[in-house]
Amino acid sequence: MMNRFEGSTSREAKIRYLDGDFQIVLAGSHVICAMTGRTIPVDELRYWSVARQEAYVDAEASVEAEKRAGALPNQRR
């Protein structure tokens, strides 16, 4: 049985992030989170910014990126 990422298992994918979807420009097995530097398998990619064309490992990293970019006000506790 062939793995669908065979031949690109250690290569970073190049992706164009769209509203609600993404387009793979260059096949690869993963992308890198813009906030944490962690590897995100392409089939687990759920969070990204269309405006900044960045991927995020989870919702927390996505919110932090929005704050960093000034898109969300800093929340006070």
mmCIF file of the C-alpha atoms, coordinates in Angstrom:
data_MODEL
# 
_entry.id   MODEL 
# 
loop_
_atom_site.group_PDB 
_atom_site.id 
_atom_site.type_symbol 
_atom_site.label_atom_id 
_atom_site.label_alt_id 
_atom_site.label_comp_id 
_atom_site.label_asym_id 
_atom_site.label_entity_id 
_atom_site.label_seq_id 
_atom_site.pdbx_PDB_ins_code 
_atom_site.Cartn_x 
_atom_site.Cartn_y 
_atom_site.Cartn_z 
_atom_site.occupancy 
_atom_site.B_iso_or_equiv 
_atom_site.pdbx_formal_charge 
_atom_site.auth_seq_id 
_atom_site.auth_comp_id 
_atom_site.auth_asym_id 
_atom_site.auth_atom_id 
_atom_site.pdbx_PDB_model_num 
ATOM 1  C CA . MET A 1 1  ? 0.000   0.000  0.000  1.00 0.00 ? 1  MET A CA 1 
ATOM 2  C CA . MET A 1 2  ? 1.383   3.400  -0.934 1.00 0.00 ? 2  MET A CA 1 
ATOM 3  C CA . ASN A 1 3  ? 1.327   6.335  1.443  1.00 0.00 ? 3  ASN A CA 1 
ATOM 4  C CA . ARG A 1 4  ? -0.303  9.351  -0.208 1.00 0.00 ? 4  ARG A CA 1 
ATOM 5  C CA . PHE A 1 5  ? 2.705   11.465 0.809  1.00 0.00 ? 5  PHE A CA 1 
ATOM 6  C CA . GLU A 1 6  ? 5.259   8.946  -0.450 1.00 0.00 ? 6  GLU A CA 1 
ATOM 7  C CA . GLY A 1 7  ? 8.186   10.700 -2.053 1.00 0.00 ? 7  GLY A CA 1 
ATOM 8  C CA . SER A 1 8  ? 7.537   13.918 -0.127 1.00 0.00 ? 8  SER A CA 1 
ATOM 9  C CA . THR A 1 9  ? 7.528   12.680 3.456  1.00 0.00 ? 9  THR A CA 1 
ATOM 10 C CA . SER A 1 10 ? 10.068  15.164 4.736  1.00 0.00 ? 10 SER A CA 1 
ATOM 11 C CA . ARG A 1 11 ? 9.386   18.055 2.372  1.00 0.00 ? 11 ARG A CA 1 
ATOM 12 C CA . GLU A 1 12 ? 7.513   21.181 3.409  1.00 0.00 ? 12 GLU A CA 1 
ATOM 13 C CA . ALA A 1 13 ? 4.417   21.793 1.308  1.00 0.00 ? 13 ALA A CA 1 
ATOM 14 C CA . LYS A 1 14 ? 3.868   25.177 -0.299 1.00 0.00 ? 14 LYS A CA 1 
ATOM 15 C CA . ILE A 1 15 ? 0.257   26.192 0.161  1.00 0.00 ? 15 ILE A CA 1 
ATOM 16 C CA . ARG A 1 16 ? -1.939  29.090 -0.906 1.00 0.00 ? 16 ARG A CA 1 
ATOM 17 C CA . TYR A 1 17 ? -4.400  29.777 1.908  1.00 0.00 ? 17 TYR A CA 1 
ATOM 18 C CA . LEU A 1 18 ? -7.939  30.659 0.825  1.00 0.00 ? 18 LEU A CA 1 
ATOM 19 C CA . ASP A 1 19 ? -11.166 31.434 2.687  1.00 0.00 ? 19 ASP A CA 1 
ATOM 20 C CA . GLY A 1 20 ? -12.274 28.107 4.144  1.00 0.00 ? 20 GLY A CA 1 
ATOM 21 C CA . ASP A 1 21 ? -9.878  26.073 2.010  1.00 0.00 ? 21 ASP A CA 1 
ATOM 22 C CA . PHE A 1 22 ? -6.315  25.905 0.776  1.00 0.00 ? 22 PHE A CA 1 
ATOM 23 C CA . GLN A 1 23 ? -4.583  25.024 -2.470 1.00 0.00 ? 23 GLN A CA 1 
ATOM 24 C CA . ILE A 1 24 ? -1.416  22.940 -2.531 1.00 0.00 ? 24 ILE A CA 1 
ATOM 25 C CA . VAL A 1 25 ? 1.083   24.674 -4.804 1.00 0.00 ? 25 VAL A CA 1 
ATOM 26 C CA . LEU A 1 26 ? 3.986   22.287 -4.137 1.00 0.00 ? 26 LEU A CA 1 
ATOM 27 C CA . ALA A 1 27 ? 3.270   18.845 -2.674 1.00 0.00 ? 27 ALA A CA 1 
ATOM 28 C CA . GLY A 1 28 ? 4.764   18.007 0.670  1.00 0.00 ? 28 GLY A CA 1 
ATOM 29 C CA . SER A 1 29 ? 3.884   16.278 3.898  1.00 0.00 ? 29 SER A CA 1 
ATOM 30 C CA . HIS A 1 30 ? 3.702   19.264 6.207  1.00 0.00 ? 30 HIS A CA 1 
ATOM 31 C CA . VAL A 1 31 ? 3.795   23.023 6.790  1.00 0.00 ? 31 VAL A CA 1 
ATOM 32 C CA . ILE A 1 32 ? 5.370   24.990 9.640  1.00 0.00 ? 32 ILE A CA 1 
ATOM 33 C CA . CYS A 1 33 ? 3.366   26.945 12.219 1.00 0.00 ? 33 CYS A CA 1 
ATOM 34 C CA . ALA A 1 34 ? 4.193   30.649 11.886 1.00 0.00 ? 34 ALA A CA 1 
ATOM 35 C CA . MET A 1 35 ? 3.871   31.179 15.661 1.00 0.00 ? 35 MET A CA 1 
ATOM 36 C CA . THR A 1 36 ? 5.416   28.086 17.212 1.00 0.00 ? 36 THR A CA 1 
ATOM 37 C CA . GLY A 1 37 ? 7.659   26.650 14.510 1.00 0.00 ? 37 GLY A CA 1 
ATOM 38 C CA . ARG A 1 38 ? 6.001   23.268 15.014 1.00 0.00 ? 38 ARG A CA 1 
ATOM 39 C CA . THR A 1 39 ? 5.411   20.917 12.102 1.00 0.00 ? 39 THR A CA 1 
ATOM 40 C CA . ILE A 1 40 ? 1.786   20.512 10.995 1.00 0.00 ? 40 ILE A CA 1 
ATOM 41 C CA . PRO A 1 41 ? 0.929   17.502 8.806  1.00 0.00 ? 41 PRO A CA 1 
ATOM 42 C CA . VAL A 1 42 ? -1.006  18.767 5.772  1.00 0.00 ? 42 VAL A CA 1 
ATOM 43 C CA . ASP A 1 43 ? -3.914  16.444 6.514  1.00 0.00 ? 43 ASP A CA 1 
ATOM 44 C CA . GLU A 1 44 ? -4.210  17.990 10.018 1.00 0.00 ? 44 GLU A CA 1 
ATOM 45 C CA . LEU A 1 45 ? -4.056  21.629 8.879  1.00 0.00 ? 45 LEU A CA 1 
ATOM 46 C CA . ARG A 1 46 ? -7.087  23.476 10.288 1.00 0.00 ? 46 ARG A CA 1 
ATOM 47 C CA . TYR A 1 47 ? -5.918  27.040 11.087 1.00 0.00 ? 47 TYR A CA 1 
ATOM 48 C CA . TRP A 1 48 ? -4.397  29.670 8.807  1.00 0.00 ? 48 TRP A CA 1 
ATOM 49 C CA . SER A 1 49 ? -4.493  33.323 7.838  1.00 0.00 ? 49 SER A CA 1 
ATOM 50 C CA . VAL A 1 50 ? -5.542  34.263 4.323  1.00 0.00 ? 50 VAL A CA 1 
ATOM 51 C CA . ALA A 1 51 ? -4.239  37.824 4.796  1.00 0.00 ? 51 ALA A CA 1 
ATOM 52 C CA . ARG A 1 52 ? -0.805  36.762 6.034  1.00 0.00 ? 52 ARG A CA 1 
ATOM 53 C CA . GLN A 1 53 ? -0.618  33.412 4.203  1.00 0.00 ? 53 GLN A CA 1 
ATOM 54 C CA . GLU A 1 54 ? 0.501   31.660 7.408  1.00 0.00 ? 54 GLU A CA 1 
ATOM 55 C CA . ALA A 1 55 ? -0.399  28.318 8.964  1.00 0.00 ? 55 ALA A CA 1 
ATOM 56 C CA . TYR A 1 56 ? -1.013  27.752 12.688 1.00 0.00 ? 56 TYR A CA 1 
ATOM 57 C CA . VAL A 1 57 ? -0.815  24.567 14.720 1.00 0.00 ? 57 VAL A CA 1 
ATOM 58 C CA . ASP A 1 58 ? -3.957  25.316 16.753 1.00 0.00 ? 58 ASP A CA 1 
ATOM 59 C CA . ALA A 1 59 ? -6.585  27.928 17.599 1.00 0.00 ? 59 ALA A CA 1 
ATOM 60 C CA . GLU A 1 60 ? -4.428  29.452 20.346 1.00 0.00 ? 60 GLU A CA 1 
ATOM 61 C CA . ALA A 1 61 ? -1.557  30.078 17.923 1.00 0.00 ? 61 ALA A CA 1 
ATOM 62 C CA . SER A 1 62 ? -4.026  31.583 15.442 1.00 0.00 ? 62 SER A CA 1 
ATOM 63 C CA . VAL A 1 63 ? -5.418  34.003 18.043 1.00 0.00 ? 63 VAL A CA 1 
ATOM 64 C CA . GLU A 1 64 ? -1.912  34.989 19.147 1.00 0.00 ? 64 GLU A CA 1 
ATOM 65 C CA . ALA A 1 65 ? -1.004  35.725 15.515 1.00 0.00 ? 65 ALA A CA 1 
ATOM 66 C CA . GLU A 1 66 ? -4.096  37.919 15.192 1.00 0.00 ? 66 GLU A CA 1 
ATOM 67 C CA . LYS A 1 67 ? -3.079  39.831 18.331 1.00 0.00 ? 67 LYS A CA 1 
ATOM 68 C CA . ARG A 1 68 ? 0.489   40.180 17.041 1.00 0.00 ? 68 ARG A CA 1 
ATOM 69 C CA . ALA A 1 69 ? -0.806  41.578 13.775 1.00 0.00 ? 69 ALA A CA 1 
ATOM 70 C CA . GLY A 1 70 ? -3.038  44.043 15.606 1.00 0.00 ? 70 GLY A CA 1 
ATOM 71 C CA . ALA A 1 71 ? -6.190  42.425 14.252 1.00 0.00 ? 71 ALA A CA 1 
ATOM 72 C CA . LEU A 1 72 ? -7.559  41.718 17.752 1.00 0.00 ? 72 LEU A CA 1 
ATOM 73 C CA . PRO A 1 73 ? -7.424  44.002 20.786 1.00 0.00 ? 73 PRO A CA 1 
ATOM 74 C CA . ASN A 1 74 ? -5.289  42.787 23.675 1.00 0.00 ? 74 ASN A CA 1 
ATOM 75 C CA . GLN A 1 75 ? -7.577  41.305 26.267 1.00 0.00 ? 75 GLN A CA 1 
ATOM 76 C CA . ARG A 1 76 ? -7.182  42.416 29.859 1.00 0.00 ? 76 ARG A CA 1 
ATOM 77 C CA . ARG A 1 77 ? -7.900  40.132 32.784 1.00 0.00 ? 77 ARG A CA 1 
# 
